Amino acid sequence: MKAKHQRLWLVVGALVALGGAGALAFSTLGEKATYFYAPSDLKKGPAPTAAIRLGGMVEKGSIQREGATVRFVVTDMAQTVPVTYTGILPDLFREGQGVIAEGKIDPATGQFQAETILAKHDESYMPPEVAGAMKKTGSVSAGS
């Protein structure tokens, strides 16, 4: 009977430890998750306060450089979001190209403060999140 109780406590202890590890992993992943938004998604409701990924196309004629700071507009062809970024841009960053900016929205100004900029790497590629968001707004055809 003693061996049976020891096995029972071992199984219970293992389940508690496994449950605790799972809860810790889930809470950590939830805190570090960065959700993707298109400009139209941001205009639909209150601006998120956590870090997000903003994706779309760099609007033509919107790039303004002031030293190391760059201001531009991201569009999904339905809505636009102004973006400010300080740092070195990827070589492939340009107007009319797909872009994903990671950062936060400044609640005081409504500007998106980007910490990271990712640019598409060739003419035929568009990040899946950007393509899906633009298809959802009807700004690109399914074959694009």
N, C-alpha and C positions, 0 to 999 in steps of 0.2 A: 504494500500500500504506500510506503514511503517513496519508492521509486516512481510510482504513478503521480503522486503529488508534485514531486520534483519536476517531472516532465511537464505537467500542467502549468506550473509557475514559469518554467522556461519558455513555453509557448506563449503564455500571457505576456511575459516580459518582452519577448521578441516582437509580438504584435504592437505593444505600446511603443517600443523603440522605432519600429517601422512607421507607425502612424505619426509619431513626432517628427521623424525625418521627412516624411511626405508633407506634413503641414509646413515645416520650415522651408522646404524647397518651393512649395506653392506660393507662400507669402513673399519670398525673395524674388521669384520670377514675376509676380504681380507688381512689385515695386519697380522692377527694372524694365518692364514692358514698355515699348514705345509704339503707340498706335499710329496708323497711317490715316491721313485726312487729305482730301482734295479741297481746293478753295470753296467749292459749293457746299461741302460738308461743314466747313467752319462757319459759313454764313447762315446755316439753318438753325443754329442754336447757340447757347452760351459757349464762350471760348473755353477750351480746356486749360487748366492751370498746370498740368503736368507736361513733361517733355513729350513732343509728338514728332511725327515725320509728315512734312507737307510736300505733296508732289503735284507736278503739272508741267507746263511749258513756261520757259522764260519769255515773257511778253516782249515783242519786238519794240525797240525804242525805249525800253524801260531801264536799261543799265546806266547807273550813275556812279562814278568812282570819285572818292574823296580820300586820298592817301591810301591807307590799308583797308578802309571801309568801303564796301560796295552796297548800293541799294538797287533793288530790282523788283519786278512784279512777277509773281507766279500766277498762271491762269490755267483753268481747265476749259476755256473757251466759253464758259457760262458766268463764272465769277472770278475775281482777282483778289490776291492778298499781297500787300507790300512786305518785302523782306529786307532786313539789314544783316550784313555779314561782315565781320572783321577777320581778315586772314588771307591766306593764299588760296585762290580759286583753282579748281582742276583745269588742266589745259583745254579740255573739251567743253568747258562752260562757255555758252554763247547764247545770243538771242534766238528764239525759235527752237531751242533744243529742250529735251526732257530733263528734268532736274528733280532731285529729292533733297529737301533741306531738313535737317534735324535740329530742333531747338524748342523755344517756348514763345508764346504770344505775350507781348507786353500789354497788360490790361490798361495801362494809362494811355497808350498811343494806338493800340490795335495793330501795331507792327509785329511781324514775326521776327524774333531775334534768333538767327541761325547760328549754331555752333559748328555744324558740319554741313558741307555741300557735296552731293554726289551728282555727277553728270553722266548722261548716257555715253556709251563708248563708240557707237558708230551710227550711221544714218538709218539702218534698218531696225535698230534695237530701241525699245522703250521699256523702262522698268514695268514689270507686271502690275504693280499697284497703280502707277500712273495711267497705263492703258485701260485698266478696269475702271478707274474713276472717270476717265474721259468718255469711255463708252457709256457709263451710267448716266452721264449728263447729256449724251447724244452729240458730243462735239467731234467724235471720230467714228468712222464706220467700222463694222466688225472685221473687215478685211485689212484694216490699217495696222 
